[in-house]
Amino acid sequence: MALNVRLSDRARADIEEIAEYLEQNWSAKVKMDFLIGITDKMEAISEMPHMCRESANQPGVRECVVNKHIIIYYRIVDNRLINVLSIRNTRRNNS
């Protein structure tokens, strides 16, 4: 059974910021690839919440690599919900 995925306000802001950055600095295609990749990975996490490794720095937080530039940070809540905390673009220092 798939878990529901909830985006934090920070994760939503991260998606918007990264999408804008990609369109301005790369292309609309790269932006769309990012959005599709994020959506696909969140669907996979929903089906297999333990598929990504636990963070060495933040107990209870999992790190899911979308591609070599994008990492999703999330927490599994009561085995019922995926709470996406943030999304990092490794092309930039946006910690």
N, C-alpha and C positions, 0 to 999 in steps of 0.2 A: 504494500500500500504506500503510495506516494505521500510524502509530508508536504504541508503547505510551506511556501516560501514567503517570508516577509522582509522587505527592504527597509533598513533604517533610513532616517532622514539623511544621514551622512552618505550611505550607499547610493541613494538617489542623486544626491549632489555630485558624488564621484562620477557616476555614469554620465550625467550632463556635462560635467567639466571635461572628462576624457573625450567624449564624443565631439565636443566643440574644439578641443585641442587637435584631435585627429583630422577633423575637416579643415581646420585652418592651416595646419602644418604638413598634412599628408594629402588626403583626398577624401571625397565623399564615399568612394568605394571602401577605403580603409575604415572609415567611420561605420559604414554598414556592416562590414566584416566583424568589427568589434561588437556591435549590437547583437548580431546573430550569434556570435561566439558566446557572449554573456548569457543570452537566452538559452542556448543549447546546454551550456554547462550548468545553469541553474535547474533545468529540467532533469539533468542527470543526477545532480546532487539531491534533488527531491526524491528520486527513485532509490538512490544509494547514498544515504547521508554520510556514511563512514568511509566513502571512497577516497577522500583526500586526507593527507597527513595532518596530525595535530601540530600546532605551532610549538616550537621549542621555547619561545619567549612568552607566550600567553596561554596558560593552561585553560583547557576547555574550548579554545578557538582552533578552527581548522583552516588550512590554507589550500586553496584549490587553484592550480595553475590553468588558466584558460589558454594562454600561449606564452611565448617567451617574454612578453611585455605586460601581461595582465594577470593579476592575482586577486582572487575573491577570498575575503576573510569572513567566516561565518561560525555560528554557534548552533548546536542542536539543543533545542529546548524541550525537555520532558519527552523525548522521542516522538514528538508530535509536530514540531515546527522547526523550520530552518530560519534562523534570524541572520540575514546578511548584514554584517557590521560595516564593512567598507570594501572598496575595490581600488587596487593600487595599479597605477601605470608606471612600470619600471623605466619607461623612457624619460620620465621626469622625477624629480624629488618632490613628491606631493604628499609627504607623510602627515 
